[in-house]
Amino acid sequence: MTIFFRLKLPTLLLFLISLSTILAAEEALREGHSHAGEAFNEGPRQAAKEYSGTGDVDFPVTTAWDRGQKMFNQGVGQLHGFWYYEAERTFRQIAAEDPGCAMAYWGMAMANWENTERAKEFIAKAMELKDTVTPREQLWITAQAEYLGEKPKELKARRRNLIRALENIIHEHPEDIEAKAFLLVRLWDFSQRGIPIASYEAIDALLEQVFAENPLHPAHHYRIHHWDYEKPERALKSAAVLHATAPTIAHMWHMPGHIYDKLNRYPESAYHQEASARIDHRHQAETRVMPDTIHNYVHNNEWLVRNWNHVGRASDAIAMAKSLIANPMHPELNHYGVRGSSAYYGRQRLFETLERYECWDEILELTQTDYLPPTDEPKEQVERLLRIGRAHFERGDRESLVAVCDFLEPRFAKLEAQKSKETAEAKAAAKKDGKNGKETKRSVRKATNKTTRQFEHLRETKEELTAYVELLDGEALDEDREDKIRREDEALAMIYLRFGYPEDAKELAEIAVEDKTNEVVPLAVLAAILESSGDGERAEEVFQQLREISGELDMEARPFVRLAKLAERVGAPTDWRISESWRGEDFGDKPEDLEALGPLMYEAPLAADFDFIGEDGSPVRLEDFEGRPVVVLLYLGHNCAHCVEQLNAFTPLYKKFENAGIEVIAASPEAPEEVGRAHALCDVGLRFPFPLCSDEGLGSFKAYHAFDDFEGLTMHGTYLIGPEKKLLWSDVGPEPFMDVEFLLEEAQRLIK
């Protein structure tokens, strides 16, 4: 307290006021973060609900909550279905109701199998409570704690130890079939991480022990993974029933598609990917979860596009790829630079599909839209220019093709110069450090690795497009030019036919058919090439092969349109498709109509109504913005330093939002008479340019999931609501969303 006595009274008062403000800000900031620990800031923070259809499992645990055992079984079923986000939510609910339930924290650790740092924090809490549970539960907790620990340091050794620990649980508790199930998934998982499987049949025999106890145990999921890349036909029985083991979990519909795809049974595979997509989209609509937060969501949908391409559903494949691109983007979860995201895969699959079905005009049109725009990602941008160049070549537009080549030239020269500079700098540094020749080469490779990859990608693209220019100029399609054209065999076959090499065209098309069993486009290309080159008998054979798998193909797609004369010659009807059932006898009992499972594409859900109170005491409702998009900021109050930082970040860009026809409004839990105090903290001008409102009753915070149900805490939320009251975009968490430029650009894209 000595320092206070040395200050003059006015200075002391100012100091105390500042200190009070700092302490209040820190308190408000803590309200946005979990009090339980850093790991609890991520993941779901809204209450779990009971589901039916998450798996018939029985995993006894010690819990004081009367519904705890039932919910724990649900969480374990969700783990078996890789529905990790919802599994964590279930286990968090148990911990909220029964903080002393050690196995609830074990469950949270298991739900973060690929997020080691979070898993460590959860399992540490389980270890703190270990002495309160049964010896069997202690074995489970200790096994996971030692796996996540630091000893031994070698991860492979800890993996082996975990396998032994699970085997010990089986030995000590032979009735615990969950131990057998988790051992099986770990054996599969670790087989890809340095611990090869010695006997596939031995593992399958262990699976049979599980199914002898419970014929519809969700471990059928693990049998599919087990045989997927080895002998997929041996998992057909599991593929037939997996959906029935946990019908609420989308991934359990997805996984049989792996087996059917490996066996070239593409309609059956597509059936499962479609079912999975519909269940995910229904869940997203119910919970307002953005698409890219769901495990394997994108993988499932991009695989559906591929399967539809195999069976000829061109229009559907294009629509699904465009739907992935149209999904809400996020700087951390989903944009063209995030491998495996909706935007990344949607763009890839759209280009592939448009090329496969020779939609050259559509490529040029879509590259002028938000579906295939230029990007800041060098590789993606070069791929876009390559596809534009291919479209110009296929249309015979030499002038436009040359323009693309000319556009690439300065990029090529810039990368070449950059590579030379990085090489020289790396050599100079190596010389200064006294490195020998081998070490210098290694240093140069490391220093130039990224630039070299970009340079080689651009060089290959430039060479391919140059080869197209030369072909249009009358040069021969020789071996050297063929090597530079990076196209599918059936596409290259059509190029050979076009430039007068029918024998080469037939040879390549035959190879494509042989390599791509049961894919319709290679068959259609081969039939067309045979017919045009005078081999009518063989053309009829191939056409009949195509008809036998033609039930779902799009007759308006170009590879099939060009077969009209062949169909007429052999006496086939105008619509020559044969619609026979593709369901094999081993397909299982599955619904004919999948529409009841949910919508096929992601659809933005309706936004919840809000009912704020403005600074003047008047109500502010969602209906007030009828027909106008609005960005809603839910912040914690004027004492939260990060909240004020967000409000100030939006202020200089407010005019741009306004010019784009987008309103901005902010609301906090403060009382109406307190809300206006935030204006004094505006960095520019006397007040913030957008309305500040009160949600004192927290109704909107809860409705918009900016509220931690488990701990009773408000969180930061940023939302875009479209003109039709659809929730187009959201970000909720312990920190406010600060990339305002990104949101402005994304809002304009989504509204369009």
N, C-alpha and C positions, 0 to 999 in steps of 0.2 A: 504493500500500500504506500510505500515511501514515495514512489514516483508521483502519486496523485497530489501529495502535499507540496511538491516542487512546482506544480503547474498552477498558473493563474486560473481563477474561477471560470472565465469564459472558455479558456483552452481546455480545462478539465471537463466542462460540460460537453464540448465538441468531441473530446476523446471518448467520453462515456457513450454518447449517441452513436459514434462510429463503431465502438466495440459492440454495442447492442445490435446494430445493424448487421455486423459480421456474424455474430452468434446466431441471430435470427436466420440469416441466409444459410449458415451451415446446417441449422436445424431443418429448414425447409428442404435443403438439398438431400438430407438424410431421408426425408419423407419419400423421395423418388427412388431411393435405393432400398434393397431388402436389408432388414436388420439381422437376418440370419447369416449373411456372408456374401462375398462377391459372386459365388457360383449361382446364388438364388436370384441375381439380377437378370439373368438370361432365362430362356425357356418360358413355358406357359405360366401365367400369373393369375389366371382365372380358374374358378372352381371346376372340378371334374364332375362328370355325370356318370351314372351307371349306364352301361351299354349291354345290350344282348348281342350275342354273336361275336365275341372276341376270343373264343377258344375255350374248350372244355378242359380246364386244368385244375389241379388241387395241390396247393403249395402251403401247408399249414405254417402259420407264424404266430408269434406272441403279440397281441394287440389288445388294448383296453377299449377300443371303439367297437361298438356292436356291429357296425357294417364293415369293419376293417378287414376281416378275412375275405369277404366277398369282393371287396375292392382290390385287395392284394391279388387274388386270383385273376381279376380283370387285368391288372397291370402286367402280370406275368404273361398272360395271353397276348397282350399288346407287344411285349418284348419279343415273343415268338414270331409275331407278324411284322417285326421291324417298324412298328408304328411308335417310334421312340418319343416323339413330341407328346403324344397323348399318354404314353406310358408314364413319362415323367409327371404329367399333370395328375394322373391317378395316384402315384406314389406321394406327390406333394400334398394331395388332399388327405391322405392317411396321416401324414406327419402333422398337418394342420389340426386334425381332430385328435391325434394321439402323438404328441411330440416325443414320447418315450418309446415309440415303435422303431427299434433299431433297423428292422428289415425294410422299412419305408425308405431309409437313406441308402441301403444296399440297392434297392430298386432304382432310385434316382441315379446312382453310379452306373448301373447296368444300362439305363436309358441313355447314358452318355458314353457309350462304348468307344466312340471315335473322337471324344472330346476329353482327353486325359486330364487336363488341369481341373475341369469342373468335377469329373468323376472322383479325383483325389479328395476334393473338399467334402463331397457327399459321403465317401466311404470312411473318412476320418470321423464324421459324426456317428456313423454306424458303430465304429470301433469304440467310441466313448460310451456307448450304451450296450456293448457286447455282453457284459456280465448279467444283464437283465433278461436274457433270452435262453432258449434251450440249447443243449450241446450241439444239436443238429444245425440250428441257425448260426451258431458260432462258427461252425465249419464253413458255411457259405460266406459269412462276413470276412473271416480270416483269409480264405482263399482269394477273394477279390482284393483285399487290402494288400496282401503280399504281392499279387500280380501288379498292382499299381505303385508299389513301393520302389525303393532305390536299390534293394539288395535281392539277388545279385544285380550288378550294373547291366549286364548283358540282357537285352530284352528277350532274345530267343530263349535264354535259360528260364526267365520268368514265365514265358509261355509254356514251356515244358512242365514247369512246376504247377501251373494252373491245371493242366491236363491231369497231372498226378493227383492234385487236390480234389478234382471232380471225381476221379476214379475212387478216391478214398471215401467220398460221401456215398457213392454207390455201394462200396463194400460195407460201410458202417450202417447204411440205411437202404437195403436192397429194394424196399417198397417205394423209394423215391424216384419215380420215373422222370420227374423234372430234371434230376441230376443227369440222367442218361440223355435227355433232350439237349440240355445245355452243353454236355460233353460233345455231342455230335456236331453242334454248330461251331464249337471252338475248334474241333479237329478240322472241319472244312475251312474255317476262317484262317487258321494257322498254316494250313497246307499251302496257302498263297503267300505266306510270310516266313518261309524258310524251314518249315517242318513238314516234309512231304508225307503223304498217306502211304503206308506200307501195304495195306490190304483194304480195298474198297468193299469187298464182300464181307469182311469182318465187321465193318461199320454198318453195313446194311443189315447184318444179322442183329446188331444191337438195336437198330431201328425197329426191327420186327418184334423185339421184346417190348418196346413201347406200345406198338400197335396191338400186340396181344392183350395188353391191359386196357388200352383205349383206342379202338379202331379209327376214331376220328380226332386223334390228338394233332394239334397244329405242327408237330414235328414232321408231318408230310412236307412242309416247307423245306426242311433241311435235307430230305431225301432228294428233292429236285435240285438243290444246290450241289449236293454230293455227286450226282450223276450227270449234271448239266454238260460239262465239258469232257466227260469220259465215255459213258454209254447212256445217252439220254433216253433210249427206249426202255431202260430199266426203271425209269421213274414214271412211266405212263400211268400206273395205278394211282400214284400220288397226284399226278396232274388231273386225274378224273375227279378226285374228291377234295382237293385242297380248299377250294372255294367254300365248301360246306363246313370246314373245320372252324372258320372264323369269317363269316360272310360280311361282317361290318367293316373289316379291314381291307382297304383297296389293294394293298400289296399281295394279299393272299389270292386275289383274282389275277393279279399280274403274273405271278410266278409260273403257273402252268404254261403261259405263253412261251417261256424259255424252252420248254421241252418240245412243244409243237413246232416252234421256229427251227430248232436244231434238226428236227425230222422233216423239214421242208413242208410242213402242214400249215401253210400260212393263214388260211381262213380261220382255222381253229385258234391259232396264235392271236390273230387280230381280234377275235371275239373276246379273249381274256384281257387284252390291253384296253379295249373299249369299255368293258365292264369296270375295270380299275379306274379309268378316267372318269366315268360317270359317278362312281362312289366318292372319289376325291372331290369332284366338283360339288356334289351335294354337301359334303362335309364343310367345304369352304364357304358355301352359301349360309350354312347354319351357324358357323362359328366366326365368320368374317375374317378368316385366316387368309393371308395373301398366298397365291399359288406356290411360290418358290420356297416357302417355309416348310413344305411337306416333303419328307424323305422319299426319294425316288419318283416324285411326281413328274418331273421333266423327263427322266429316263423312260418312264412308261409311255408318255405321250409321243416322244420322238420315235420310240420303237413302233408305236401304232402307225405313225406315218410310213415307216419303212415297210411294215407288213401290208398296209394298204397299197403301197407301190408295187409290191410283189404280186398282189392279186388283181391289180389294174384299177383300183378305185381312185383314179387320178383327182377328180374334183374334191373328194373327201380328204385326200392327203394334202392337197393344197390348202383347203380350208383349215385343217388342224394345224399345219405349219404356220399359217397366218395368225391363227388364234394364239399360238405360243408367243409370237412376236408382239401381239397386241396386249399380252399380260402386263400388269403393272411392273415397271422397272424400279430398281432400287440400287443406290450406289454400292451397297455391300452384298446384296443378294442376287440381283438380276440386271445385267446389261451385257453388251456385246463382248466385253472383256472378261467376263466371268465364265470360265469353261464349265459346261454342264448346266447352265442356266436356261430359262425359257428363251431369252433373246438369242443366246449363242446357238442353241440347237434349232430353234425355229428358223433362223436365217439359213443355217446349213441345209436343213431338210427342205426348205422352200426352194432354194437354188437347185438342189438335187432333183426334186420332183419336177420342176419346170423344165429342166434339161431332159430328164428321162422321157417326158411326154412332148418334147419338142415345142414348148410354148415360148418361142423366141420373141414374139411381139409382147407377150405378157411380161417377160423378163425386162424388156426395155421400159415398159410402162411402170412396173412396180419399183424399178430403181429410181423413179422420179417421185415416189411416195414415201410415207413413213414405214412401209413394210421392208424396203430394202434401201435405206438411205446410205449416204457416205458415213463412215465412222472414224473415230480417232484411233482405232486399233489398226496398226499397219498391216497385219496379216489379213484381217477381215476386209480392209479397203482394197488390197491387191486382189483378193478372191472376187470381190464385187466387179472390179474392172475386167478380170479374166472372163467372168460370165457375160458381161456386156460385150466384150470382144467376140466371144463365141457366138452370141446372138447375131451380131453384125455379119460374121462369116457365114452362118447358116442362112441368113437372108440375102447373101451375096452383095452386101453393102461394103465395098472395098474402101470407099472414102471415109466412112465412119470408123471402120476397123483401123485404118491408118491413123486416124485422130487419137484413138485409144493408145496405140503404140507410141505416138509422139508425146502423149500425156505422161507415159511411163518413163520416157527417156531421162528427164531431169531428176526424177526420183532415183533412177538407177545410178546416175552419175554421182548424186549426193551420197548414196550408200557406199559406193565404191571409194569415194574420197574419205568418208568417215572410217571405213575399214582400214584404209592405208594409214590414216592418222593414228588410230588405235594400235595398229601393229607397230608403228615407229615408236610410239610412246612406251609400249610394253617392252620392246627391245632395249630402249634406252634405260628403262628402270631395271631390267634384268642385268644389263651390263654394269650399272652402278652398284647393284647388289652382289656382283661377282658370280652370277649364275652360269652354269655350263650350258652347252648347246641344247641338251635334252630338257633341262629346266627352263631355258628360254622359250623353247617351242611350246612347252606346257603353259607358260605365262601368257604367251601370245594367244593361244587357243582360248584361254579363260577370259582374257581381256576383250577379245573380238567375237566371242561366242554368239551373243545376241544379234549383233550387226551382221555376222556371217549368215545366220539363219535367215534373217530378213533379206539379205542380198541374194542368197541362193533361191529363195522363194520367188523373188522378183525376177531373177534371171530366168528361171524356168517358165514363168508366165510370159515374159518378153519373147522368149524363144518360141513358145507355142503360138503366140499371136503373129509373130513374124512368119512362121510356117504357113499360117492361114493366108496371109497376104500373098506369099509366093504361090500358093495353090491357085488363088484367084487370078494371079498373073500368068497362069498356064504352066507353072513348073510341075515336075513329076512328083507323085506321092511315093518317094523312095524310102528306104529303110531309115535314113537319117531323119527325115521329116516325121515319119511315123513315131520314132523314139521321142520326139519333142511334143507330140500331141498326147496329153494326159487325160484320155477319155475312157469310158467303159468300152469293152470290146464290141458290144452291139452298136454303140454310137460311132466308133471308128469304122466298123463294117459299113455303115451307111455312107460314111465319107468316101471309102474306097469305091463303093458302087457309084456314087455321084460323079467321081472323077475317072470312071472308066476302067475299074479293076474288079470285075465281077467275081473272079475266082478267089482273089484275096478276101473279098467281101464275104463270100460263102464260108471260107475257112474260119474267119474270125467270128462270124455269127454262129457257126457250129460250136466253136469253143465256148462262146457265151452261154449257149443252151446247156452244154454239158456241165459247165461250172455253176449254173444258177438253176438248179432243178426246181420245177414247178413255179418259176417266175414267168409271168405272161409276156412282158415286153420283149425279152430275147427271142421267144418263140414267134411273136408277131413280126419282128425284124427279119428273122431267118426265113419265114414263109414269104414275106414280101421280096426279099433278095432272090430266093429261088424262083419265084414266079416271074420276076422281071428279067432274069437271066435265062429263061427258057426251060428250066428243070421243073416242069409242071407236076410230074408224078411225085417227086420228093416234096414239092410245095404242098400238095394235097395231104400227104402224111403229116407234115408239121402242122398244117392248119387244123387237122383233126385232133392232134395232141393239144393244141391251144384250146379248141372248143371244149375238150373234156374238163378243163379247169377255168372256164370262162364265165362262170355264173355271176361273178360280181364285178367284172370289168366295165369300165366306162366306154360305151360304144362311140362316144363323140371325141375321144382322145385320138390324136393323130396316128399313132402306130397301128390303131385298129381301123380307123377310117380308110387307110390306104389298102386294106384287105377287101374292100367292097367288091372289086371286080373278080378277085379270086373266089370269094364266096358265091358270087353269081355264076361263075363258070362251073363250080362243083354242085350247083343246085341247092345251096344252103339258103335259108330265109334271110331277109334283110337284117333282122336281128338274129344273128347266128349263135348267140350265146346258148349254152345248155345249162339250165338251172337245176342241177342235181344237188342233193344234200351233201355237204362236205363233212358232216359229223360222222366220225368213225364209231364203230361199236364200242371202242374203249374211251370214248369222249366223256362218258358219265352223264348223269341226270342233271341237266343245267337248263335254266330258263330260255325259252325261245326269244322273248322280247326283252331287251336290256333297258328300254326307255324308263322303266319304273325305278331303276337304280339311281337315276339322277341325270342332269344335263350333260350332253356330250362335250361341249366346250365350256371353258370358264366364263361365268357371267358375273359381273359385279353385283353384289347384293344391295338391297335397298338400305339406305342409311337410316339409322335410328333417328327419331325426332329429337330435337333438343328444345329446351324451354329456358333460355337464359333471362336474366334481368340486366338491362342496360344501366349505364351510369345515371341516367335520368329516372330510373325506376320503371321504365316501360319494358314490356316483355319482348324478347327477341326469339323468334321461332324459325325452324327450318322452312316452314311454308312462306316466310317472308322473302325467301330467295327463289321463289318459283321461277323456273326457266333460266336461272343464272347459276353458274358454278361458283362454289365458295370453298376457300381454304379455311379450315377451323383449327385453331391452335388451343389446345388445352394445356395451360401452364399452372404452376403451383402457387403463384402469387408474387407480389412485388418484392418480397424478402428473399426470393430464390434468385441468386446471382445468375445462374445458368438460364433461367427463364427470361430474365431481363435481357441477357445476351441474345437469346433467340428473337425476342421482340425487336431489338435493335438491328438484328441481321435482316429481318423482313422489311424494315422501314425504308431503306434506300431503294429497294426493288418494288415497293408498293405500287408505284406508278406503272411499272411494267405489267404487274398483275392486272391493274385497273384497265390498262390499254388493251389487254388480252380478254377483257370482259369477265375477269375473275375477281370476286369479292374476297376480302380477308377479314376474319373476325377472330378474336381471342377471348377465352373465358378462363377464370380461375375459381377456386373454391372460396375466395374471399367474399365477405358480405358486400352488397351493392355499394354501400357508402365507403368501403375500403378500396374498391377496384381502381378508382381514379388516381390513387396515390402512385401507381406505376408510371404515370405520365411524367412525373418529375425526374424519372431516370432515363428519359428519352435522350439519346445522344445528339439528335438533330431536331431543332425546333423546340417548341414548348410542350408538345404532346405527340403521342403516336398517331399516325394517320388513319388507323383502322379502329373500329369500336372495341372497347374492353368491356367484358360482361362478367356477371356473377353466375356461378353454378354452385351456390352455397350448399344446396342439398345433395350435391354429388350425383344427381340423376344421370347427367350426360357422361360424366367420368366413368360411371359404371356401365352405361349402355354402350359406350365406345371402347370399353375394355382398357381404359386408362386408370385402372384401379386393381390393386393386388388383393384378390379375395382372401388369400391365405393369411395375409398380415394386416389387412385393412389400411393399405397405403395408397395414396394417389400417385399417379405416374404421369410422365410427359406424353402427350399425344399430338400428332400432326396428321391432318386428314384432308383429302380432296373429295368433295361431293359434287357430282355432275349436275347438269341442268335438269335431269330427270330423277333427282334425289337418289342416285346410285352412289355407293361408296367406292370410288374409283381407285383410291390410293390411301395407304395409312402407314404410319410409323409410330410405334408405341414402345416405351422403354424407360430406363432409369435416367437417361439423358435426352434432352430435347434434340430434335432434328435440326441440323444447322446448314445443310447444303441447299440453300435457298435457290441458287441458280439452277441446280438439277431439278428441283421440284417445279420451278416455273416452266422449264422446257418440257418436263414429263407431263405436267398438267395440260399444256397445249396439245401434246400428242394424244393423250388419252381422251380429251374432250372431242378432238377430231374423229 
